[in-house]
Amino acid sequence: MDRDEIIRILNEDFVREIEATMVYVRNSFVMKQCDPSRVTEAIAVDEMRHMWWLADLIVKRGGKPVMEHKELEFGGDDPRGMLELQIALEAEGIARYQQQIETIDDREVVGVLKHILDEEKRHRKEFRERLSSV
């Protein structure tokens, strides 16, 4: 895989982390129940850190992080819908990162993606636990 393709993939990941961050920040303010709200807020901070790591990889390879994103869906205004959407976002990220780890041949990129993947799995678990209590 050439450098430009790796940069393109990392930029897609970067944008998805932006989207997740914005969804989680908004939802953490709207959720009425404290525990799911605080967990969502903490995970938003993790997603911002993922953005930092991905941007660093992009720039090191000669690219620039892109900021364009799609119109966001938030899962409605009730905690159940929000948590279901957040679980789906984490599941999509897990699948995407697993596939990229198998196909990208850059050791540094793969190492970072593995770390992000582990955190996304933990996020999904945290959201699932909160969903069972709402």
C-alpha positions as CSV (number, residue, x, y, z in Angstrom):
1,M,0.0,0.0,0.0
2,D,1.5,3.4,-1.0
3,R,1.8,6.4,1.2
4,D,-1.0,8.3,-0.4
5,E,-3.4,5.4,0.2
6,I,-2.4,5.2,3.8
7,I,-2.9,9.0,4.2
8,R,-6.4,8.7,2.6
9,I,-7.4,5.8,5.0
10,L,-6.1,7.7,8.0
11,N,-8.0,10.8,7.0
12,E,-11.2,8.7,6.8
13,D,-10.5,7.5,10.3
14,F,-9.7,11.0,11.5
15,V,-13.1,12.3,10.2
16,R,-14.9,9.4,11.8
17,E,-13.2,10.2,15.1
18,I,-14.3,13.9,14.7
19,E,-17.9,12.7,14.1
20,A,-17.9,10.4,17.1
21,T,-16.4,13.1,19.3
22,M,-19.1,15.6,18.3
23,V,-21.9,13.1,18.8
24,Y,-20.6,12.0,22.2
25,V,-20.0,15.6,23.4
26,R,-23.6,16.6,22.4
27,N,-25.1,13.4,23.9
28,S,-23.3,13.8,27.2
29,F,-25.0,17.2,27.7
30,V,-28.4,16.0,26.7
31,M,-28.5,12.7,28.6
32,K,-30.5,13.1,31.9
33,Q,-28.9,10.1,33.7
34,C,-25.6,11.0,35.3
35,D,-23.6,7.8,34.8
36,P,-24.2,7.3,31.1
37,S,-23.6,11.0,30.6
38,R,-20.3,11.0,32.3
39,V,-19.1,7.8,30.6
40,T,-20.1,9.3,27.2
41,E,-18.2,12.5,28.1
42,A,-15.1,10.5,29.1
43,I,-15.2,8.5,25.9
44,A,-15.5,11.7,23.8
45,V,-12.1,12.7,25.3
46,D,-10.7,9.3,24.3
47,E,-12.0,9.9,20.7
48,M,-10.3,13.3,20.7
49,R,-7.0,11.6,21.6
50,H,-7.5,9.2,18.7
51,M,-7.8,12.2,16.5
52,W,-4.5,13.5,17.8
53,W,-2.8,10.2,17.1
54,L,-4.2,9.9,13.6
55,A,-3.4,13.5,12.7
56,D,0.2,12.9,13.8
57,L,0.4,9.8,11.6
58,I,-1.1,11.7,8.7
59,V,1.4,14.7,9.0
60,K,4.4,12.4,9.5
61,R,3.5,10.8,6.1
62,G,3.3,14.2,4.3
63,G,-0.5,14.6,4.5
64,K,-2.8,17.1,6.1
65,P,-5.8,16.1,8.3
66,V,-9.1,16.9,6.7
67,M,-12.0,18.3,8.7
68,E,-15.1,17.8,6.4
69,H,-17.7,15.6,7.9
70,K,-21.2,14.4,7.1
71,E,-24.4,15.7,8.8
72,L,-24.5,14.0,12.2
73,E,-27.1,11.7,13.7
74,F,-27.3,11.7,17.5
75,G,-29.7,8.8,18.2
76,G,-32.6,11.0,19.3
77,D,-33.1,12.6,22.6
78,D,-33.5,9.6,24.9
79,P,-30.6,7.8,26.5
80,R,-31.5,4.4,24.9
81,G,-31.4,5.8,21.4
82,M,-28.2,7.7,22.0
83,L,-26.5,4.7,23.5
84,E,-27.6,2.4,20.7
85,L,-26.2,4.8,18.1
86,Q,-22.9,5.1,20.1
87,I,-22.6,1.3,20.2
88,A,-23.2,1.2,16.5
89,L,-20.5,3.9,15.9
90,E,-18.0,1.9,18.0
91,A,-18.9,-1.4,16.2
92,E,-18.2,0.3,12.9
93,G,-14.9,1.6,14.1
94,I,-13.9,-1.8,15.4
95,A,-14.6,-3.4,12.1
96,R,-12.8,-0.7,10.1
97,Y,-9.7,-0.8,12.3
98,Q,-9.5,-4.6,12.3
99,Q,-9.6,-4.6,8.5
100,Q,-7.0,-1.8,8.2
101,I,-4.7,-3.6,10.6
102,E,-4.8,-6.6,8.3
103,T,-4.1,-4.6,5.1
104,I,-1.8,-1.7,6.0
105,D,1.9,-2.6,5.9
106,D,3.3,0.4,8.0
107,R,4.3,-0.8,11.4
108,E,3.9,2.5,13.2
109,V,0.4,2.9,11.7
110,V,-0.6,-0.6,12.6
111,G,0.7,-0.2,16.2
112,V,-1.4,3.0,16.7
113,L,-4.5,1.4,15.1
114,K,-4.2,-1.6,17.4
115,H,-4.2,0.7,20.4
116,I,-7.2,2.6,19.1
117,L,-9.0,-0.7,18.4
118,D,-8.5,-1.9,22.0
119,E,-10.0,1.4,23.2
120,E,-13.0,1.2,20.8
121,K,-13.7,-2.3,22.1
122,R,-13.7,-1.0,25.7
123,H,-16.0,1.9,24.6
124,R,-18.5,-0.5,23.1
125,K,-18.5,-2.5,26.3
126,E,-19.0,0.6,28.4
127,F,-21.9,1.8,26.3
128,R,-23.5,-1.7,26.3
129,E,-23.3,-1.8,30.1
130,R,-25.0,1.6,30.3
131,L,-27.7,0.6,27.8
132,S,-28.6,-2.4,30.0
133,S,-29.4,0.0,32.8
134,V,-31.6,2.6,31.0
